[in-house]
Every structure is written in structure tokens, then in C-alpha cells.
Amino acid sequence: MENDTLYFEANRSLWNQKTPVHLRSEFYNMPAFMAGKTSLNQIELAEVGPVNGKSMLHLQCHFGQDSLSWARMGAKVTGIDISDEAIKQARELNSQLSLDATFVRSNLYDLKENLEGQFDIVFTSYGTIGWLPDLDKWADIIDHFLKPGGTFYIAEFHPVLWMFDDNFSEIVYPYHNTHEPIITETEGTYADREAPIKQKEYGWNHGLGEVITALISRGIYPEFLHEFSYSPYNCFSGMVQGEDGYWRIKGLENKLPMVYSIKAIKRGN
């Protein structure tokens, strides 16, 4: 656990550096977002369903674009993230847009100490669980904050992608979680590869069986598991955009699963 704390602090520092870069990036396109464009993708919009009037907990929300997009659709959203800078910016955006979202700075594993209540929906998406070493603790947090009969939803990059090196030329990392961190040091960030950011980051890969078993063990049962051969984002090296507007790895188009989604319901009255 002591080592995990060191990993979390290193990652928190990294995301504090990334946040201002992301806010300025074309990737996040803040002018369009501020003008009313949703940051959500068709995958989650189609699968989560109506949110108007529902309470939503958004885990690992970054600087709140998706949280605020759900709030624009009528959800009562609480977003949490480990990054101080991201939460600061999320609160400022919420104020500028005159929305009613709440943002809490917390390590996900410490959330019981920093937040009260239960929610109709717990939501997380794209590049989140890879920062967590233990999905049993993750599922425990979801169970704690999700109302009986409530919906958990995740859209996430497929664990097969994280097995490859940066150029997708060879497999270098395990599919299964070994509980030892995958340590990488890259320059820039997916939203701006030229950004002056260079720091080690610590991550963990989680196979689909691990994800589903962690949820089921808490009585949160999937309605579906969907896998997609494309990404909504141009966020990996060597991607090409198809006629459908989605992104795939050049030379491996439609050969790799790139995204998966799970919608699950918590048993109870």
C-alpha cells in the first residue's frame, strides 16, 4: 500500500501538469464545448440512456467536460478526480456555464472519506481504470455509492491495446494484471505530443474477466459487454480516420478491439 501511495502521488503530479495543456489543446476543443457542443461520444450517449433528473457520480472525471455534458442533459452530477488542478478547473467551468455540478478532489480509493450519499448512475470512461492497481477496491467504491437498482456504466479502451508498445509493432506488456505497475516515461501527452511534459507514470492493465468479476462480486451484474473495433479519439500513435469518422491503428484496422463498454445493474430494491 505504501508503494501504491507513491504511485498515486506521481500520477497526481503528472495530471496536474497535463490539465492546463489539455485545456488549451485542439483535442478537447474548449471553444466548441463552451459554445454548447457535447464532449460525449455516441457510444455512451446511446448506451447510458436518459439521465434527466437522475443523480450521477462520475469517477475520474478529469477537468469535468463529460460531467458537465451530462449536467447539460439534466443529470445532477458529482465528479471526482485525483488531480487538484483538474478539479479546480472543473469548478471554474461549472461556474462559467452556470451549471449545478459538484466536483470533489479525491483519490478514488479514499472516496468514502470525502463524499456522502448514493447515486442513480455511476459513470466512468476512457483511460480511467488503468490508473488503479486493485479493481476489487474499485468495485467496492462503486457498490458503496450506487443505489440498489442503479446503473453502473463504463466505456474504456480495450486491454488488448495496452499490451503493445507505443508504435503497435510488438507485444511487450501482459494482458492480465500482475499487480506490479507498468512504468512508462513518455514526452508530451495524448492531447499534445509536443507538450513539455516528461515524467514517469504508473499503470495497470485489467483484462475483461477481472473487470466483470470485480463487479459481479459486489452484486453488480452486467446487462451487456460490447466491444468496438474503433476509437472515438485520435489518442494513440499511428492512427488513421475511417470514413465513419472513427479512429483505428494504421495497418491493424478492424483487427484489434479498441474500446469496450459495460452497463451493469446493482441488485436490490
N, C-alpha and C positions, 0 to 999 in steps of 0.2 A: 504493500500500500504506500509505503514511503516513496518508492520509486515512481509509482503512479502519480503521486503529487508533483514530483519533479517534472514528469512528462506533461502533466496538465498545465503547469506554470509556464513551461517552454512554449506550448501550443497557444496559451492565452496571450503571451507576448507577441507571438507571430501574428495572431489575428488582430491584435491591437495595431500592428503595423500595416496589415492588409486593408483594414477598413477604410482609411482615407483614400487609398489608391482605388479601391473598388467604387467608392462614391463618385470618383472622377472618371471612371472608365466607360468606354462605349459598351462594354459587356452589360453593365447594369442600367445604362441609358436613363439616368435620373431625370433629364428634362421631359422625356415621354412619360415616365412614371408620375412625375409631379403634375403633369397635364391630364392624368386620368387613366393612362394605359395600365392594365394589369400586368404584374410580374409573374403570374401563374401560368402554367402550361396546360395544354389541352388534356394531357393525361390526368392530372389531378383534378382539374375542373370537371371532367366527365365522371370521374370515379368517386370523388368525395360526396357529391350531391349537394342539395340545398343546405345553406348554412345560416340563412337569415333567422335571427332570433336565438341562435344556439351559442353556447359558450364553447370556446376553443382554446386549448393550450398548445402553443407552438414551441416545440423543443428545438434548441439550437437554431435560433431564428436569424442569426447574423444581424444586420442592421435594420431588419424589420420590413423589407419590401413585401415579402409574401404575407406576413402578418397583417400589414396594412391593406394589402389587396383583399384579404378575407374580410377585414373590417369594413371595407367599402361595400362588400356584398351583404353586410348586415350581421356578421358574426361579432360576438363580444370576445375579443381576442386578448390573451395574455401570452407574450413572447418571452422566452428565456434564452440567455446565451452566456458563455463563459467570458466573453470579451467585454471589458469595461468600455472601450471606445465604441464598439458596435451598439451596446445598449444606450450609451449617451446619444449617439446619432439617431437611433430608433425613436427615442423620446422626443428629440427635436423634430423629426419628420412627422411624428404623430401630432405634435403641436401645430406645425406649419399647415398640415392638412385638416386640422380641426376634427380629428377622429377621436375615438374613445378607447383606444387600445392601451394596454398596460405592459410595461417591459421591466423585467427583473434580471439583474446580473447575478448569475449563479452557475457554478459547476453543476451539471445535470445530476450527478450523484448526491449533491447536497441540497437538492431542491425541497425536500421535506422540511428543512430548517428555514427555508426562505419564502415559502409560499403556502397558503392555505386554500382549501376548497376542492371541489371536484368539477369536472367539465364534461360536456356532452361529446366533445371530439378532442382527441389528442392527435396532433399532426406533426410530421417531420418529413424533410425531403432533401435529397440531392447533396451528398457529401457530408453526412452527419454521423452515422454510427461508426464510421471508420476511425473516429477520434476517441472511441470508447473501448477499453480493454475487456469489459465484462458485460455481456448482454443480459445475464441474469439480474444484475443490479438495474440495468436499463429497463427491463420488463417490470421489475418491482416498482419503479417510479411511475411507469405508465399505469399499472394496476392501481396504485395509490391515488392517482389524480383523475382516473377515468370513472365516470358514473356507471353503475350497473346498467347494462343495456346500451352503453355508449359505444362510440366508434373510434377505433384507432386506425390511422392511415399513414402509410409510409410509401413514398416514391424515392428510389435510391439507385445509385449506379451499381451495376451488377458486379458481384465479387470476382467474376472471371476477368474483368478488366484490370483489377488491381494485382493480378498475377504477373503482368507484363512489365518490362522495362519502359522507360519514357517514350521510346520510339516504336513500341509494339513489335519489336524484332525477335524477342525471345522471352520465355517464361523464367522469371527469377524469384518470384515470391510464392508462398504456399496459398492454396485456396482456403484451407482451414485455419482457424485461429489457433496459433501456437502459444498464445498468451505472452509471448515476447514481442516487444514493439518492432514494427518495421520502421527503421530510421532512414530518412532521406534528407538530403540537403540540396535544394534547387534554388535557382535565382529567379526573381520575379514571382508572379502569381498567375493563376489561370485567366484572370481578367486583364492582366497587363504583363506580358512576359518580359518586358524591358524595365519593369519597376525595380528600383534599387533595394530589393529585399533579399537577404540571404541569411537563412537560419535553419538549423535542423528542426525537423518536425517528426512527431512520433504518432504512428497509426497502427491499426489492427484490422486484418481482413476477417470478414464474417460470412461464412457460407450460408446458403439459404436454409439449410436444415437447422443451423444454430439459431437463426432469427426466428423461425417458426416455432421451434421447440421452446425457446425462451418465452414467447407469447402464450403458447398453449399451457405451459406450466403454471401460468397465473390465471388461467380460465379465460383467456382472450383468444377466441377462435376465428381463424381466417375464413372469410366468405370467398375470397379468391386470392390467387397468386398469379399475376400477369408478368410476362417477360417481353421485352421490346428489343428489336434489332437496331434501334436508333437512339440518339440522344437529342433532347431539345436544345442542348447547349454545345457550342464550339469551345470545349474546355480541355481537350486532350491534344497532344501533338499529332500532326498529320491527319487532321480530319477534313473530310470533303462534304459539301452540302448537296443533298439529293434534290430532285425535282419536287419532292414533297415538303421541302424546307427543313428537313431534319438532317442531323449530322452523323457520319459514320467514319470509321478508321479507313483511310485510303488503302486499298489492296485487300481489305478484310470486310468489305461492305456486305452486310447481311449474313456474315459468317459468325459473328460474335454477338452474344446477348449483351446489351449495353445498359439497360435500365430494367428494374423490376418494380412492381408495386404490390402492396398487400393491404387489403381492407379487412379489418377484424372487429368482432363484436364481443364485448365483455359480458359474460353470463351473469344473470341476476335479474331481479325485478326492478 
